[in-house]
Amino acid sequence: MLRSDLAGAAAVVRRDFLVFVSYRFRFLSEIVAATLAVALFYYVSRLVTSGAFTSSDEYFAFAVMGLVVLEVLTAALVVMPLALRQELVAGTFERSLVSAFGPVQYLLAMSVFPFLSTLVRAMITITVAVVVFGMPVDWSTAILALPTVALGFVAFLPFALLITAAVFVVKQVGAGSGLLLACLSISAGVLFPVFLLPDWIEWTSDVQPLTPALDLLRHLVTGSPIDSVWTTTLRLAAFAAVLLPVSIVALSACLRYAQRHGTVLEY
């Protein structure tokens, strides 16, 4: 059973990869987009004079790592619901409904290639920031950023599954995923420190996984201070361990609801 599930997941990843490479300039466009984003925040950082940072270079490193985690969050929250919506429109999702692999496993497998491609984009972003713009890196711990990105993606995945589950019920969730992405980005301090938030909203940074993912990644790559590496890692893992089973149950429930009402393939 496990072997057949792994084979099914591998087939989904292979399909997504072939679709990706069928656009000949897709990878080049990813490099150009990453370079432009890094360049934008490099020159914005030259204007930063706030006491929150000791130098423009410190803010530049802060913003680059924020961009990296934002890419991971976007891949988790936006790609899967959008892909499901496209398959419903194209009429291809019904194959997963009648396959031995199953629709829930199929949707989980659909998250693998977006994660892998996001991991490559993150590496490109950091490489451009280091090679072209001289961002300082703590090489002794930088390699640990790879498993951290993977753990962060798994921690963000429950939110994507909940949004995907909503597609089966309300069909249109694009605005909702965009709003959630914006709220998480603001409350976690993607491009500015959390302590700059008003007191009445600062608490939201402690109740979602984006904040520990950012803190941990910034510490590992750029050496920024952190209260405790192990505590932050455990917080991030706890979000994944607690929320992932709940989100899978919710996804299955919404799918069964759509099946009972005969609306699974409606869009």
C-alpha contacts under 8 A as a table, 3 or more apart, distances in Angstrom:
res1	aa1	res2	aa2	distance
1	M	4	S	5.25
1	M	5	D	6.23
2	L	5	D	5.05
2	L	6	L	6.14
3	R	6	L	5.17
3	R	7	A	6.18
4	S	7	A	4.97
4	S	8	G	6.14
4	S	101	F	7.73
5	D	8	G	5.04
5	D	9	A	6.17
5	D	101	F	6.26
5	D	105	Q	7.79
6	L	9	A	5.05
6	L	10	A	6.06
7	A	10	A	5.06
7	A	11	A	6.20
8	G	11	A	5.10
8	G	12	V	6.41
8	G	101	F	6.31
8	G	106	Y	7.80
9	A	12	V	5.13
9	A	13	V	6.29
9	A	105	Q	7.71
9	A	106	Y	6.96
9	A	109	A	5.03
9	A	110	M	7.93
10	A	13	V	5.08
10	A	14	R	6.06
10	A	109	A	7.87
11	A	14	R	5.03
11	A	15	R	6.14
12	V	15	R	5.10
12	V	16	D	6.27
12	V	106	Y	7.48
12	V	109	A	6.33
12	V	110	M	6.49
13	V	16	D	5.14
13	V	17	F	6.12
13	V	109	A	6.94
13	V	110	M	6.88
13	V	112	V	6.50
13	V	113	F	5.49
14	R	17	F	5.04
14	R	18	L	6.18
15	R	18	L	5.19
15	R	19	V	6.27
16	D	19	V	5.11
16	D	20	F	6.18
16	D	110	M	7.88
16	D	113	F	6.48
17	F	20	F	4.99
17	F	21	V	6.27
17	F	113	F	6.92
18	L	21	V	5.26
18	L	22	S	6.02
19	V	22	S	5.14
19	V	23	Y	7.26
20	F	23	Y	5.99
20	F	26	R	7.11
21	V	24	R	6.05
21	V	26	R	7.04
21	V	27	F	7.84
23	Y	26	R	5.39
24	R	27	F	7.53
25	F	28	L	5.21
25	F	29	S	6.05
26	R	29	S	5.13
26	R	30	E	6.34
27	F	30	E	5.02
27	F	31	I	6.52
28	L	31	I	5.17
28	L	32	V	6.28
29	S	32	V	5.01
29	S	33	A	5.96
30	E	33	A	5.14
30	E	34	A	6.13
30	E	121	R	6.91
31	I	34	A	5.20
31	I	35	T	6.13
31	I	121	R	7.58
31	I	124	I	6.71
31	I	125	T	7.95
32	V	35	T	5.11
32	V	36	L	6.15
33	A	36	L	5.23
33	A	37	A	6.17
34	A	37	A	5.19
34	A	38	V	6.17
34	A	121	R	7.29
34	A	124	I	6.90
34	A	125	T	5.31
34	A	128	V	7.73
35	T	38	V	5.23
35	T	39	A	6.02
35	T	125	T	6.82
35	T	128	V	6.26
36	L	39	A	5.00
36	L	40	L	6.05
37	A	40	L	5.14
37	A	41	F	6.52
38	V	41	F	5.38
38	V	42	Y	6.06
38	V	64	V	6.62
38	V	125	T	6.93
38	V	128	V	7.33
38	V	129	A	6.26
39	A	42	Y	4.97
39	A	43	Y	6.38
39	A	133	F	7.93
40	L	43	Y	5.58
40	L	44	V	6.22
41	F	44	V	4.77
41	F	45	S	5.82
41	F	60	F	6.44
41	F	63	A	6.85
41	F	64	V	7.46
42	Y	45	S	5.15
42	Y	46	R	6.72
42	Y	60	F	5.69
42	Y	133	F	7.38
43	Y	46	R	5.18
43	Y	47	L	7.26
44	V	47	L	5.51
44	V	48	V	7.05
45	S	48	V	5.16
45	S	56	S	5.09
45	S	57	D	6.98
45	S	59	Y	6.00
45	S	60	F	5.37
46	R	56	S	5.37
46	R	57	D	7.88
47	L	56	S	7.35
48	V	55	S	7.80
48	V	56	S	5.85
48	V	59	Y	7.43
49	T	53	F	7.59
49	T	55	S	7.49
49	T	56	S	7.34
50	S	53	F	6.17
51	G	54	T	6.62
52	A	193	P	7.67
53	F	56	S	7.27
53	F	58	E	6.19
53	F	59	Y	6.13
54	T	58	E	6.62
55	S	58	E	5.30
55	S	59	Y	6.76
56	S	59	Y	5.25
56	S	60	F	6.17
57	D	60	F	4.90
57	D	61	A	6.29
57	D	135	M	7.07
58	E	61	A	5.33
58	E	62	F	6.24
59	Y	62	F	4.82
59	Y	63	A	6.06
60	F	63	A	5.17
60	F	64	V	6.14
60	F	135	M	7.48
61	A	64	V	5.15
61	A	65	M	6.31
61	A	135	M	6.13
61	A	136	P	7.44
61	A	222	T	6.86
62	F	65	M	5.57
62	F	66	G	6.34
62	F	191	L	7.18
62	F	218	R	6.98
63	A	66	G	4.87
63	A	67	L	6.22
63	A	190	V	6.96
63	A	191	L	5.18
63	A	192	F	7.60
64	V	67	L	5.03
64	V	68	V	6.36
64	V	125	T	7.63
64	V	126	I	7.28
64	V	129	A	7.38
65	M	68	V	4.99
65	M	69	V	6.36
65	M	126	I	7.86
65	M	214	L	7.25
65	M	217	L	7.10
65	M	218	R	6.06
66	G	69	V	5.33
66	G	70	L	6.02
66	G	189	G	7.87
66	G	190	V	4.51
66	G	191	L	5.89
66	G	214	L	6.70
67	L	70	L	4.93
67	L	71	E	6.18
67	L	190	V	7.15
67	L	191	L	7.86
68	V	71	E	5.22
68	V	72	V	6.58
68	V	122	A	5.27
68	V	125	T	7.03
68	V	126	I	7.82
69	V	72	V	5.03
69	V	73	L	6.12
69	V	149	V	7.64
69	V	190	V	7.86
69	V	210	L	7.88
69	V	213	A	7.46
69	V	214	L	6.55
70	L	73	L	4.94
70	L	74	T	5.99
70	L	185	S	7.34
70	L	190	V	7.23
71	E	74	T	5.10
71	E	75	A	6.20
71	E	118	T	6.56
71	E	121	R	7.94
71	E	122	A	7.32
72	V	75	A	5.16
72	V	76	A	6.27
72	V	115	F	7.17
72	V	118	T	5.96
72	V	119	L	7.60
72	V	122	A	7.99
72	V	149	V	7.49
72	V	152	G	7.80
72	V	153	F	6.27
73	L	76	A	5.09
73	L	77	L	6.03
73	L	153	F	6.97
73	L	156	F	6.44
73	L	181	L	7.48
74	T	77	L	5.23
74	T	78	V	5.47
74	T	79	V	7.19
74	T	181	L	7.12
75	A	78	V	5.73
75	A	79	V	5.22
75	A	80	M	7.70
75	A	114	P	5.89
75	A	115	F	6.68
75	A	118	T	6.75
76	A	79	V	6.30
76	A	80	M	6.91
76	A	111	S	7.24
76	A	114	P	7.60
76	A	115	F	7.45
76	A	153	F	6.49
76	A	156	F	6.09
76	A	157	L	5.52
76	A	159	F	7.81
76	A	160	A	5.67
77	L	80	M	6.88
77	L	81	P	7.36
77	L	156	F	7.32
77	L	157	L	7.14
77	L	159	F	6.44
77	L	160	A	4.40
77	L	163	I	7.51
77	L	177	S	6.36
77	L	181	L	7.25
78	V	81	P	5.85
78	V	82	L	6.08
78	V	160	A	7.09
78	V	174	G	7.84
78	V	177	S	6.35
78	V	178	G	7.68
79	V	82	L	5.21
79	V	83	A	5.94
79	V	111	S	7.86
79	V	114	P	7.04
80	M	83	A	5.04
80	M	84	L	6.16
80	M	107	L	7.52
80	M	110	M	6.69
80	M	111	S	6.29
80	M	160	A	6.75
80	M	161	L	7.90
80	M	164	T	6.77
81	P	84	L	5.15
81	P	85	R	6.15
81	P	160	A	7.03
81	P	161	L	7.97
81	P	163	I	6.47
81	P	164	T	4.67
81	P	167	V	6.96
81	P	173	V	7.69
81	P	174	G	8.00
82	L	85	R	5.04
82	L	86	Q	6.20
82	L	174	G	7.60
83	A	86	Q	5.09
83	A	87	E	6.23
84	L	87	E	5.09
84	L	88	L	6.21
84	L	93	F	7.48
84	L	107	L	7.92
84	L	164	T	7.34
84	L	167	V	7.87
85	R	88	L	5.17
85	R	89	V	6.31
85	R	167	V	7.24
85	R	171	K	7.49
85	R	267	Y	7.31
86	Q	89	V	5.10
86	Q	90	A	6.09
87	E	90	A	4.95
87	E	91	G	5.78
87	E	92	T	5.17
87	E	93	F	5.24
88	L	91	G	5.06
88	L	92	T	6.49
88	L	93	F	5.76
88	L	265	L	5.75
88	L	266	E	6.89
88	L	267	Y	6.05
89	V	92	T	8.00
89	V	266	E	7.98
89	V	267	Y	6.08
90	A	93	F	7.96
91	G	94	E	6.60
91	G	265	L	7.21
92	T	95	R	6.06
93	F	96	S	5.68
93	F	97	L	7.03
93	F	265	L	7.53
94	E	97	L	5.03
94	E	98	V	6.77
94	E	265	L	7.06
95	R	98	V	5.57
95	R	99	S	6.10
96	S	99	S	5.04
96	S	100	A	7.97
96	S	101	F	6.97
96	S	102	G	5.62
96	S	103	P	4.98
96	S	106	Y	6.63
97	L	102	G	5.96
97	L	103	P	5.38
98	V	102	G	7.14
99	S	102	G	5.67
99	S	103	P	7.94
101	F	105	Q	6.49
101	F	106	Y	6.73
102	G	105	Q	5.64
102	G	106	Y	6.10
103	P	106	Y	4.85
103	P	107	L	6.14
104	V	107	L	5.19
104	V	108	L	6.31
104	V	248	I	7.83
104	V	251	L	7.42
104	V	252	S	6.73
105	Q	108	L	5.06
105	Q	109	A	6.10
106	Y	109	A	5.07
106	Y	110	M	6.28
107	L	110	M	5.00
107	L	111	S	6.97
108	L	111	S	5.53
108	L	112	V	7.46
109	A	112	V	5.54
110	M	113	F	6.64
110	M	114	P	7.54
111	S	114	P	5.57
111	S	115	F	6.34
112	V	115	F	5.23
112	V	116	L	6.34
113	F	116	L	4.97
113	F	117	S	6.04
114	P	117	S	5.18
114	P	118	T	5.95
115	F	118	T	5.04
115	F	119	L	6.09
115	F	150	A	7.81
115	F	153	F	7.12
116	L	119	L	5.04
116	L	120	V	6.44
117	S	120	V	5.12
117	S	121	R	6.28
118	T	121	R	4.89
118	T	122	A	6.02
119	L	122	A	5.06
119	L	123	M	6.31
119	L	146	L	7.75
119	L	149	V	7.39
120	V	123	M	5.15
120	V	124	I	6.23
121	R	124	I	4.96
121	R	125	T	6.09
122	A	125	T	5.07
122	A	126	I	6.25
123	M	126	I	5.23
123	M	127	T	5.97
124	I	127	T	5.04
124	I	128	V	6.09
125	T	128	V	5.31
125	T	129	A	6.22
126	I	129	A	5.03
126	I	130	V	6.12
127	T	130	V	5.16
127	T	131	V	5.84
127	T	132	V	7.94
128	V	131	V	5.30
128	V	132	V	5.34
128	V	133	F	7.02
129	A	132	V	5.77
129	A	133	F	5.08
129	A	134	G	6.31
129	A	135	M	5.50
130	V	133	F	5.70
130	V	134	G	4.60
130	V	135	M	4.45
130	V	136	P	6.66
130	V	137	V	7.46
131	V	134	G	5.72
131	V	135	M	7.63
136	P	222	T	6.34
137	V	142	A	7.13
137	V	221	V	5.55
137	V	222	T	4.78
137	V	223	G	7.29
138	D	141	T	6.03
138	D	142	A	5.89
138	D	220	L	6.91
138	D	221	V	5.46
138	D	222	T	5.30
138	D	223	G	5.69
139	W	142	A	4.98
139	W	143	I	7.30
139	W	221	V	7.22
140	S	143	I	7.55
141	T	144	L	5.64
141	T	145	A	7.58
141	T	220	L	5.17
141	T	221	V	6.53
142	A	145	A	5.51
142	A	220	L	5.28
142	A	221	V	4.49
142	A	222	T	7.76
143	I	146	L	6.19
143	I	221	V	7.99
144	L	147	P	5.85
144	L	148	T	6.41
144	L	220	L	6.69
145	A	148	T	4.87
145	A	149	V	6.05
145	A	217	L	5.93
145	A	220	L	6.24
145	A	221	V	6.66
146	L	149	V	5.25
146	L	150	A	6.42
147	P	150	A	4.92
147	P	151	L	6.09
148	T	151	L	5.04
148	T	152	G	6.02
148	T	213	A	7.34
148	T	216	L	7.53
148	T	217	L	6.70
149	V	152	G	4.97
149	V	153	F	6.12
149	V	213	A	7.73
149	V	217	L	7.67
150	A	153	F	5.14
150	A	154	V	6.39
151	L	154	V	5.17
151	L	155	A	6.21
151	L	236	L	7.29
151	L	237	A	6.89
151	L	240	A	7.89
152	G	155	A	4.96
152	G	156	F	6.19
152	G	209	P	7.46
152	G	210	L	7.56
152	G	213	A	5.72
152	G	236	L	6.88
153	F	156	F	5.06
153	F	157	L	5.96
154	V	157	L	4.98
154	V	158	P	7.48
154	V	240	A	5.90
154	V	244	L	7.91
155	A	158	P	6.66
155	A	209	P	6.34
155	A	236	L	6.53
155	A	237	A	6.91
155	A	239	F	5.66
155	A	240	A	4.13
155	A	241	A	7.93
155	A	243	L	7.75
155	A	244	L	7.54
156	F	159	F	5.76
156	F	160	A	6.91
156	F	209	P	6.92
156	F	210	L	7.65
156	F	240	A	7.47
157	L	160	A	5.02
157	L	161	L	6.23
157	L	240	A	7.90
157	L	244	L	7.14
158	P	161	L	5.00
158	P	162	L	6.20
158	P	240	A	7.39
158	P	243	L	5.80
158	P	244	L	4.91
158	P	246	V	7.79
158	P	247	S	5.19
158	P	248	I	7.57
159	F	162	L	5.15
159	F	163	I	6.29
159	F	247	S	7.39
160	A	163	I	5.13
160	A	164	T	6.01
161	L	164	T	4.89
161	L	165	A	5.97
161	L	247	S	5.80
161	L	248	I	6.80
161	L	251	L	6.37
162	L	165	A	4.96
162	L	166	A	6.35
162	L	247	S	5.63
162	L	250	A	6.74
162	L	251	L	6.40
163	I	166	A	5.05
163	I	167	V	6.66
163	I	173	V	6.87
163	I	176	G	7.87
163	I	177	S	6.82
164	T	167	V	5.15
164	T	168	F	7.26
164	T	251	L	7.22
165	A	168	F	5.65
165	A	169	V	7.16
165	A	250	A	6.75
165	A	251	L	4.54
165	A	252	S	7.72
165	A	254	C	5.60
165	A	255	L	6.97
166	A	169	V	5.13
166	A	170	V	5.89
166	A	171	K	6.90
166	A	173	V	6.97
166	A	254	C	7.09
167	V	170	V	5.48
167	V	171	K	4.16
167	V	172	Q	6.11
167	V	173	V	6.24
168	F	171	K	5.71
168	F	254	C	6.22
168	F	255	L	6.12
168	F	258	A	6.00
168	F	263	T	7.61
168	F	264	V	6.08
169	V	254	C	6.52
169	V	257	Y	7.65
169	V	258	A	6.43
170	V	173	V	7.30
171	K	266	E	7.86
171	K	267	Y	5.86
172	Q	175	A	7.87
173	V	176	G	5.13
173	V	177	S	6.26
174	G	177	S	5.37
174	G	178	G	6.27
175	A	178	G	5.13
175	A	179	L	6.11
176	G	179	L	5.10
176	G	180	L	6.14
177	S	180	L	5.10
177	S	181	L	6.06
178	G	181	L	5.06
178	G	182	A	6.22
179	L	182	A	5.13
179	L	183	C	6.15
180	L	183	C	5.12
180	L	184	L	6.08
181	L	184	L	5.35
181	L	185	S	6.09
182	A	185	S	5.12
182	A	186	I	6.20
183	C	186	I	5.30
183	C	187	S	6.12
184	L	187	S	5.27
184	L	188	A	5.90
184	L	208	Q	7.60
184	L	210	L	6.90
185	S	188	A	5.41
185	S	189	G	6.24
185	S	190	V	5.44
185	S	210	L	7.68
186	I	189	G	5.50
186	I	190	V	6.59
187	S	194	V	6.90
187	S	197	L	7.75
187	S	201	I	7.60
187	S	202	E	6.90
187	S	204	T	5.96
187	S	205	S	5.07
188	A	194	V	6.31
188	A	204	T	7.81
188	A	205	S	4.97
188	A	208	Q	7.98
188	A	210	L	5.86
188	A	211	T	4.65
188	A	214	L	7.78
189	G	192	F	4.91
189	G	193	P	5.08
189	G	194	V	4.85
189	G	205	S	7.92
189	G	211	T	7.24
190	V	193	P	7.63
190	V	214	L	7.43
192	F	196	L	7.42
193	P	196	L	5.86
193	P	197	L	7.90
194	V	197	L	5.66
194	V	202	E	6.75
194	V	205	S	7.20
195	F	198	P	7.84
195	F	202	E	7.01
197	L	201	I	6.66
197	L	202	E	5.53
198	P	201	I	5.68
198	P	202	E	6.04
199	D	202	E	5.21
199	D	203	W	7.51
200	W	203	W	7.13
201	I	204	T	5.84
202	E	205	S	5.92
203	W	206	D	5.68
203	W	207	V	7.31
204	T	207	V	5.45
204	T	208	Q	7.11
205	S	208	Q	6.27
205	S	210	L	7.92
205	S	211	T	5.92
206	D	209	P	7.93
206	D	211	T	6.90
208	Q	211	T	6.66
208	Q	239	F	7.64
209	P	212	P	5.80
209	P	213	A	6.31
209	P	235	R	7.66
209	P	236	L	5.75
209	P	239	F	6.25
210	L	213	A	5.11
210	L	214	L	6.12
211	T	214	L	5.22
211	T	215	D	6.18
212	P	215	D	5.00
212	P	216	L	5.91
212	P	232	T	5.57
212	P	233	T	7.30
212	P	235	R	6.92
212	P	236	L	6.03
213	A	216	L	5.31
213	A	217	L	6.06
213	A	232	T	7.93
213	A	236	L	6.60
214	L	217	L	5.25
214	L	218	R	5.97
215	D	218	R	5.34
215	D	219	H	6.16
215	D	226	I	6.73
215	D	232	T	7.73
216	L	219	H	5.17
216	L	220	L	6.20
216	L	226	I	7.44
216	L	229	V	6.73
216	L	232	T	6.65
216	L	233	T	7.20
217	L	220	L	5.17
217	L	221	V	6.05
218	R	221	V	5.41
218	R	222	T	5.48
218	R	223	G	6.59
218	R	224	S	5.88
219	H	222	T	5.65
219	H	223	G	4.41
219	H	224	S	4.50
219	H	225	P	6.10
219	H	226	I	6.45
220	L	223	G	5.73
220	L	224	S	7.75
226	I	229	V	6.77
228	S	231	T	5.29
228	S	232	T	6.13
229	V	232	T	5.26
229	V	233	T	6.08
230	W	233	T	5.03
230	W	234	L	6.05
231	T	234	L	5.11
231	T	235	R	6.17
232	T	235	R	5.07
232	T	236	L	6.33
233	T	236	L	5.17
233	T	237	A	6.16
234	L	237	A	4.97
234	L	238	A	5.89
235	R	238	A	5.05
235	R	239	F	6.42
236	L	239	F	5.35
236	L	240	A	6.69
237	A	240	A	5.17
237	A	241	A	6.10
238	A	241	A	5.00
238	A	242	V	5.93
239	F	242	V	5.45
239	F	243	L	5.77
239	F	244	L	7.89
240	A	243	L	5.46
240	A	244	L	5.47
241	A	244	L	5.93
241	A	245	P	7.21
242	V	245	P	6.54
242	V	246	V	7.04
243	L	246	V	5.18
243	L	247	S	6.06
244	L	247	S	5.17
244	L	248	I	6.24
245	P	248	I	5.15
245	P	249	V	6.26
246	V	249	V	5.21
246	V	250	A	6.23
247	S	250	A	4.94
247	S	251	L	6.06
248	I	251	L	5.01
248	I	252	S	6.21
249	V	252	S	5.17
249	V	253	A	6.14
250	A	253	A	5.02
250	A	254	C	6.16
251	L	254	C	5.27
251	L	255	L	6.16
252	S	255	L	5.10
252	S	256	R	6.19
253	A	256	R	5.16
253	A	257	Y	6.16
254	C	257	Y	4.92
254	C	258	A	6.26
255	L	258	A	5.17
255	L	259	Q	6.19
255	L	264	V	7.16
256	R	259	Q	4.91
256	R	260	R	6.10
257	Y	260	R	5.24
257	Y	261	H	6.36
258	A	261	H	5.16
258	A	262	G	5.84
258	A	263	T	5.01
258	A	264	V	4.92
259	Q	262	G	4.93
259	Q	263	T	6.29
259	Q	264	V	5.65
260	R	263	T	7.92
261	H	264	V	7.97
262	G	265	L	7.83
263	T	266	E	5.18
